[in-house]
Amino acid sequence: MQKASTITEELIRSAAPNAAALSNAKKISDKDGFQKLCISDDETLIFGECKGSGKNPYYTSADFIGEAPVYRCSCPSRQFPCKHALAIMYDYLAGKTFEKAEVPEDIERKRGKIAQKAEKAACTNSDCANAAAPKPAPKKNTAAAAKKLQKQREGLDLAESFVNDILSHGASAVSKAAAEQYMQLAKQLGDYYLPEPQQLIYEIVGAAEKYGGGGGMNGVHANDVHANDESALRELIHKCVRLSSSVKKCREYIDRKLENGEVLPEDSVLYEAMGGVWKLTQLKEIGLFKENARLTQLSFTVIDDKVRKLLTDVGYWADLDSGEIFTTENIRPYKAMKHIKEEDSAFGVYSIETLYLYPGTMNRRVRWESFTAAPSTADTYKTIISKAEPSFADAVKKAKNELKNTLAAPYAVLLLPFDRIEYTTDGAAVLIHGEERVRLSAHPHYPDTAGTLKLIAGGLTDGAMLCALFYDGTAHEIKAAAISAVTENGIARL
């Protein structure tokens, strides 16, 4: 059982459906919008009456009796929780007076229904004498799974024909008419449940058009390409290699599963690449979870993918026990942005009862259903610094192994130790660790973080820098883009 005393700024921010709801909630609280504020005797419920647009007030509550808070309001808003539920928590956080009062009858009834559902879910024959015979576990539809795999294999043949066509005719073949045909092929792959190959075809066509000046090469041979086109050509080749590798790996994956009959989900990144959507229960069934995890967010950014037409809220988190760097992703397609909650920066130490891990190697994606947050301390920051890689060389070695995987992310995120930071005459930041030096570079997702570092935290010493290590095809070397800096005094997000 939790109490209202667990309310923190972080809890309110994480509960808010979007920034607008948070802003409106603050306005309500600042203007004393609640005419009545109450708290139950056991302090598990705060509730009150907020002035609305009509003559009757809105009845709002935040209930903490269960594992996760429950928010209720009589307003017509479709947002959850609404601005009134957020506002009453801001009132509590602000130290406003809440009168002791009995729990309203309607909330008691709702609490009872929730308790009954929880009891029914937990009840078994062994501990509930009057329980009905448990329902058999639903049968897993292996026939449907096998049929879907066979369909996907057919789609892979189409994707492979696209790669062969591009490689045999060259980028000069991607005229405007050819690009339209390829786009139609990519759309067709949607019928074969192949989102990863489908998206790569979109990206390849876009890269080919960029390489040819927006409308294909128009007959210009690759040998005549100017130096400023070399980057676009390398990007195009890289994406073709990635698609070819994806097709090969997906085909091998499907053939193996069809041959041995194990057609259901398994611990493999290919499951998502081929359109699979993981349920948390499935992750737990195959052992991809961790209990009693402690995480701290090191960075947060929003990546705008104009080719795929979506925004991705990306957070990187340090596991304070294992030192692993995890990632959280919240994907918001342009067309559905108003229906999907926008994530935001998170602060403090998150204590998570069950942390779910997605398949992968470095920087695994994670999710959780509930958490409690506590403020970060100097010990928190010391712990994070202690989890940094032993040296730059160790970090580069890890990154190389990760980036060899064509299905991996375009960069590996690691904590690099540093003694101090120096700056070159052209303003570039250089991390110094013992005899090692690494010059920080820009990445499209983190374009000027080194400049930001110099402005806000230029004199940092004895810390750890969260960096995205990526391969630069022009320089033929691994480079590092700074994301955030951790010292014993805190985290500077860049």
N, C-alpha and C positions, 0 to 999 in steps of 0.2 A: 504493500500500500504506500502510495506517495502522498505528499501534502503540497499545499499551495506554496510552501517555502521553497519548493524546487524550481519555481519560476525564475528564469534568468533572461537577460537580454538575448542570449544565444537561443534559448528555447523559443522565444517569441519570433525571432528572425527565421528560425528553421521551420516553424509552423506556418508562416505567412505564405499564401499562394503566389504572391508576386510583390514587387516593390511598391506598387500603388496601394495595395491593401495595407501594407505596413505604414506607409506615409499617412494614409487616411486615419488609421488607428491612433497614431500619435496625435493627430489634430483633435480627435474626439477626446482623448485623455487630457491634452493640454487645455481644452476648453471646458473641462468638467462636464462632458456630455452625459455621464451617468447620474441620474437623480437619486438613485439608491444603490448602495453597495453592501453586500452581506457575505458572511463566511460561516460555514458550518462549525459546530462545536469541535469536531475532530480535525478541522482545517483541511479536509480533503476536497471541499467544494467552495468556489467563490461564485457568486451570482448577483445579478442586479437588474435595474431597469434603466434603459438608455433612451433618451429623447430621440424620436424618429421624425419622419416627415409628416406623419398623421397625428391625430389627437392621442392615440394610444402609444405607450412606450414599447420598446422591444425588450423582451425578456431574454437575458443572456447569461450563460454560465460556462465555467471551465471546470471540469470534473477530473480529479486526480486519484480517484480511489482504485483504479485499475493499473495495469502495467504501463499503459500509454494514456495521455490526456484525452478526454472526450469533450468536444466543444459543441455547444447548442445555442441556437438563437432563433427567435420568432420572426426575424426580418426576412424579406423575400429574396435576399441575395443568393446567387448560385455559387458563390465562392465559398470554399471551406478550408479553414475556418474563415468566417467573415470578419470585417473590420471591427465589429463590436466585440467579438470574442477576443480579438487581439488587444483591443483598447482596455477591456476590463483587466487583462493581465498587466498592461502598462500601468494602470491605476494601482494595482497591488505592488508592483515593483517601485512605484513612486512613493510608497508609504502612506497612501491615503487611508482614511479610516473606514474599516469594514465592520459593520455591526454583526454580532453573533446572532444567528438565526437557525431555525429548524430547516432541514432539507425539504424543499418543496415536494408535495405529494407526487406530482407528475415525474419528477426526477427520480424519486424513490422507485416508482414503477419501472422506469426505464433502466435503472440500475439492476433491479430484480431480473428483468428480461435478459440483460447482458450476463448476469451471474448464472442464470439457468442455461444459457447457451454454452458458457464456458464449462459448466459442470457436466453437461451432456457430452461435450466434446472429449472431456477427460475421463468420462466414466467407462469402465470395462466390467466384464462379468466378475472378475476377481475382486473388485472393490465396490461394486454396486449390486447388492443382492437382488434388487427389483429391476435391474436394467434389462432391457429387451436384448435379444441376441444381436450381437454386433453385425452390421452389414458387411458382407464380404468385400474385400478390396476390389475396386474396379479393375476389370481385365484390361491389360495393356493391348492396344490394337496393333499388333505386330504386322498384320496383313496390310493395313493402311500405311504404316511406316515404310514397309518394303516397297509398296506401290509408289510412294512419294520419291524414294531413292531412285527407282528405275526412271521415273519422269525426269529427275534432276540429271541423271546420266545422259539422257537425250539432249537436254539443254546444254550440257558441257560440250557436246559435239558442235553445236552452233557457235559457242564461244571460241572453240578451237579453230573453226573455219575462219572466224574474224581475224584471229591472230595470224594465221597463215596468209590471209589475203593482204594484211598490212605489211607483213615482212617480205612477201614476194613482190609486191608492187611498189613498196616504199611510201614514204610520207607524201610524195608528190601526187599519189593517187587519190588523196583525200581532198577532192574538189568539193564544192558546195553540194552538188548532187549526191556524191558518194557519202558525204557526212550525213545527209538526211537519211540515206539508206541504212547507214550504220546505226543511226539513232533509232530507227524502226526495229532493227535487230535487237538493240538493247532493251527496248520496250517489250519485245517478244519474250525475252528471257524472264520477264516478270511472271509469265505463265509456267515457268519451270522451277520456281522457288529458288532462284540463284541471285540473291542481292549483291554478293561480293563481286562475282564476274560481271554482273549487269552494271554495277557502279564503275568498275574499272573501264568498261567500254565507253561509258559516258566521258570519263576522264581522258581516255586516249584520244577520242575524237576532239575533245576540247584542246588537248596538247598539240594535236596535229594542226588544228586551225591556227593556234598561236604561232606555231613553227612556220606556217606558211603565210603569216601576216593577216590572219583573220578569215581567209576564204580558201584555205588549201594552198598548195605550192604553185598552182597554176602552171604546171609544166616545168618548174625549176628543179633541176636535178640536185640531189643531196650534196654532190661535189662542189656545187656553186654556192653553197650556203655561206653567209657572212659570219664573221666571228661572233657577232652579237646574237646570232641564232643558235649557237652551239649549246647554250644552256637549255633552250626549248627542245632541241633535238635529244639531248641527254635525258631530259624529263620524259620525252615520248618513248625512248628506248627502255628506260627504267620501268615505265608503266606496262609496256608490252611484255617485258620479262616477268613482271609481277603477275600479269594475267595468265601467261603461259604456265608459270609455276603453280598458280592457283588451280587452273584447270587440271593439271597433272595430279596435284595432291588430292583434289576433290574426287577425281576419278578413282584413284587408288583407294581412297577412304570408302567410297561407295562399293567398289568391287569387293573389298575385304569384308564389309558388313553383310553384303548380300551372300557372299560365299559361306561365311560362318553362321549366318542366321541371326547375329546379334544386331538387330536393326534399330534398337532403341537408343536414346541419347547416351553419350559417354563423355568422359573428361577429355574433350578435344575442342580446340578453337575452330575446327572445321564445321562443327555443328551450327554455330552462329553464321559462319561464312556462307553456309548453304541455306540460310533462311530460318534456322531453328531459333526459338525464343525460350530461354530458360525460365522455369518457375523456381521459386526459392525451395519448394519442397523437393524438386528434382535435384538441385544442387546438394541438398542435405542428404538425399538418398545415396548419392555416389561419394559422399564424404568431403564435399567441398564447402566446409564451414569451419569456423573457429569460435570457441566459446570464451566469454569474458575478455574481449579484446579492448585495448586502450589505444585510441588514435588521436592524432593532432593534425589538423590541416596545415600544410606548408604553403600552398598556393591555390589560387582560383583564377580562372580566366574563361572567357567566352570566345570560342572559335567559330568564325563565320565561314561556312563552306558554300561559296556561291555556285559551284558546279552542282552539288547535291541539293542546294537550296534548303539549308538547315543550319541552325545554330546548335552548338554543343557546349554545355556548361561543364567545364572540366576542373576537377579538384585533385590535388595530389596530397596524400596523407602519409604520415610516418607512423608505423606501428611501434609504440614505445617499448614493447617487449622483444620483438624479433628484429626490429630495425628495417623491415621490408617497407618499400615505398609502394603504396597502393594508389589506385585511381578511382574516382567516381565520375560517371558520365550521365548527363541528362540531355537527351536529344530532343530538339524542338524544331520540327519542319516549319518552314515559313507559313504554310497554309494552316497549320494547327497551333501556332504560337499562343493564341489567346486562350486555348484550352489546356495548355500544359504549364504547370507551375515552373516559374523561373527560379533556379537555384541561386545561391549567393555565397559570399565568403563565410566561413565558419571559424569560430575562435574557441579556445579552451581545449580541455581534454575530454574526449568523448569516451564514455564507458559503455560498451555495447555487449549485451548478453550473448547474442548470436550474430556473428559476422559471416556473411555468405560470400564465397569466393567464386569468381567465374574462371573457366579454363584459361590457361595461359602460363607464361613463365615469368618474366620480369614485369613489374608494374601491373599486376593483376587488377582487374576491375572488381570492385566490391559493392555490396549493398547491405542494408540492415533495416529492420522494421521499427526499432525504438532505441533510445539512448538516454543517458543522463550526462549533463555537461558540468564540468568544474573548471574554475579558472586555471590557466597555465601559471607555473611558478618558475623560479630560476632553475630548480631541479629538472623541470620538464625540458627546458632548453639545453641543459647540460646533457641530459639523456639523449636528445636528438643528435647533438654534436658527436657524442660517443659512438653513434651508429654510422658515422660517415665511413666511406671506403678508406682502407689503409693508405692508399697513395693514388695519384693520378693514373699511374700505369695500370693499377688494378682496375680502376674504373673504366679505362679505355678497353681493356681486355674483355670485361663483362659486356660493354656496349657492342663491341665487334661481334661477339658470339650471338647477341640478341638480334643485331641488324642483319645478320646473314639470313635470317628467316624472312622470306619474302612476304609472309603473311603478318609480320610483326608491325608495330607502329613505326612511323618514320623517325622516331628518336627514342632513346632509352633514358629514363630519368633516374639520376643517382645523386647522392650527397657527396660532394668533394670537400675534403678538409682544406683549410687555408690558415696560414699564419698571419698574412697581411694581404692587402690589395695595393698594387701600384698602377699607375696610369702612364701610357706612352704619350709622346708629343702629339699624336693625332687623336688623343682622347680615349683610346681603347683601354679597357680594364684588364689587368693581368693578375691571376691568382698565384700566390707564392706559398709553397708548402715545402719546407726544407730546401733541397736543391732543385725541386721541380717547379716549373712555371707553365701556366696554360693561359693563353690569351682568349678572352671571352668574345664570342662572335654573335651575330644576329641570326635569328631563324624567323621565317614568315609568321609563325605563331607567337614569337617573342621578339619583335623587330628592334626594339631599342632599350632593352633591359639594362645593358651595360651603362648607357647614358643615364638612365634613371638611378642606377646604383650610385653613380658618382654624385648625383644631385642630393639624394636623401641619406646616403650612408657611406660616403666615400672613405671614411677612416676606420672601417671595421677591422678588427683583428681577432685572431684565435677563434675561428668559427667553422661553420660548414655551409657551403653554397649548394643549393639545389639546382642542378643543371640538366638541360636536355642535350644529350650527346647524339650527334647526327653525322652522317657521312656527306662531305662536300665533294661532289663529283668533279668540280672544276679544279680544286686544289688536291684532290685525291687523298684526303685525310679526314680523320675524325675531329670534329669541332664541338665546342661546348657553348650553349646559350644559357645565361643565368636566368633563373626563375624566381628564387628567393634566397635571402641570406639569413642564417641563424647564428646568433651569438648568445652569450649567457644573459643578455639583457632583453632578448626577444627575437621576433621574426620580422624581417623587413621584406614585404612582398613587392616584387618588381613588376 
